[in-house]
Amino acid sequence: MEHTGDNIRHVERQHKNDEAQQFLDDRAQLLDTIREMINDEIDRRGVGTEGAAQYSKPPPHHRPRRLTFLQWLRSLL
């Protein structure tokens, strides 16, 4: 009788292991799909593979800080 209980526990454990393996396989497949989507988007945008990002717009130039009215007035005197 005890042998049957051990067999049932073994079957249940095997079933849980199978479910966990299926879950991991599904997640791995999902990650592969996401990776492909990202690579396709990178290719579509034309980002170089050198590792340096290429921007469609150059970054804005830093403007010198404007003088306040009082500073401007003092500079005239």
Buried (B, 14 or more C-beta within 10 A) or exposed (E): EEEEEEEEEEEEEEEEEEEEEEEEEEEEEEEEEEEEEEEEEEEEEEBEEEEEEEEEEEEEEEEEEEEEEEEEEEEEE
